[in-house]
Amino acid sequence: MFPTGESSLGVLKVDPLLNNYAAEIQGRVDQYHDTLGKINSHFGGLKLFADSYKTYGLHTTATGVDYREWAPQAQELSIYGDFSKPPVFLD
């Protein structure tokens, strides 16, 4: 989407007043590329990542509720609540 290197700061040619912020802009462009690379490697692309709300989180099923979370660095995940009653499903 965004080119890497010098050409990624083409905005500086359009608005020279941004020259004082070139390092910050480049840092954001680099962070974008890093994040996009992680999304591509973990999810297989931006579209699959955007659709991950269909898989992750709480979802009702025919047999109850499924919970999935993406937390690759987590050592432990917990859910707290009153689970002594059957769940109420809202349509």
C-alpha positions as CSV (number, residue, x, y, z in Angstrom):
1,M,0.0,0.0,0.0
2,F,2.6,2.5,1.0
3,P,6.0,2.3,-0.6
4,T,9.1,1.9,1.5
5,G,12.2,4.1,1.7
6,E,12.5,7.7,0.5
7,S,9.4,7.6,-1.7
8,S,7.2,6.9,1.3
9,L,7.7,10.5,2.3
10,G,6.4,12.0,-0.9
11,V,4.0,14.0,1.3
12,L,7.0,16.2,2.1
13,K,7.1,17.4,-1.5
14,V,3.4,18.3,-1.3
15,D,3.6,20.0,2.0
16,P,7.2,21.2,2.8
17,L,6.1,22.4,6.2
18,L,6.0,18.8,7.3
19,N,9.8,18.5,6.8
20,N,10.3,19.2,10.5
21,Y,8.3,16.0,11.2
22,A,10.0,13.7,8.6
23,A,11.4,11.4,11.3
24,E,8.1,11.0,13.0
25,I,6.3,10.4,9.7
26,Q,8.9,7.9,8.6
27,G,8.5,6.2,12.0
28,R,4.8,5.8,11.4
29,V,5.3,4.5,7.9
30,D,7.8,1.9,9.3
31,Q,5.4,0.9,12.1
32,Y,2.6,0.5,9.4
33,H,4.9,-1.8,7.4
34,D,5.8,-3.8,10.5
35,T,2.2,-4.2,11.6
36,L,1.0,-5.1,8.2
37,G,3.8,-7.7,8.0
38,K,2.6,-9.2,11.3
39,I,-1.0,-9.3,10.1
40,N,0.0,-11.0,6.9
41,S,2.1,-13.6,8.7
42,H,-0.3,-14.4,11.5
43,F,-3.6,-14.0,9.6
44,G,-2.8,-14.5,6.0
45,G,-3.8,-11.0,4.9
46,L,-5.6,-7.8,5.8
47,K,-9.0,-9.2,4.6
48,L,-8.7,-12.3,6.8
49,F,-7.6,-10.1,9.7
50,A,-10.6,-7.7,9.2
51,D,-12.9,-10.8,9.2
52,S,-11.4,-12.2,12.4
53,Y,-14.3,-10.7,14.4
54,K,-16.3,-13.6,13.1
55,T,-14.0,-16.1,14.8
56,Y,-12.6,-14.3,17.9
57,G,-14.5,-13.2,20.9
58,L,-17.7,-14.6,22.3
59,H,-20.1,-16.3,19.9
60,T,-23.3,-18.2,20.6
61,T,-23.5,-21.7,19.1
62,A,-26.2,-24.5,19.0
63,T,-24.5,-26.0,22.1
64,G,-23.7,-22.8,24.1
65,V,-21.1,-20.1,23.9
66,D,-17.6,-20.3,22.3
67,Y,-14.8,-18.0,23.3
68,R,-11.6,-17.5,21.3
69,E,-8.9,-14.9,21.8
70,W,-5.7,-14.1,19.9
71,A,-3.0,-13.5,22.4
72,P,0.2,-15.0,21.2
73,Q,2.3,-13.7,24.1
74,A,-0.2,-14.5,26.8
75,Q,0.7,-17.0,29.5
76,E,-2.9,-17.2,30.8
77,L,-6.4,-15.9,30.0
78,S,-9.3,-15.9,32.3
79,I,-13.0,-15.1,32.0
80,Y,-14.9,-14.0,35.1
81,G,-18.6,-14.1,35.6
82,D,-21.6,-15.8,37.1
83,F,-21.8,-19.1,35.1
84,S,-24.1,-20.8,37.5
85,K,-27.2,-20.0,35.4
86,P,-27.8,-21.0,31.8
87,P,-26.9,-18.2,29.3
88,V,-29.6,-15.9,28.0
89,F,-29.5,-15.6,24.2
90,L,-30.7,-12.3,22.8
91,D,-31.8,-12.3,19.2
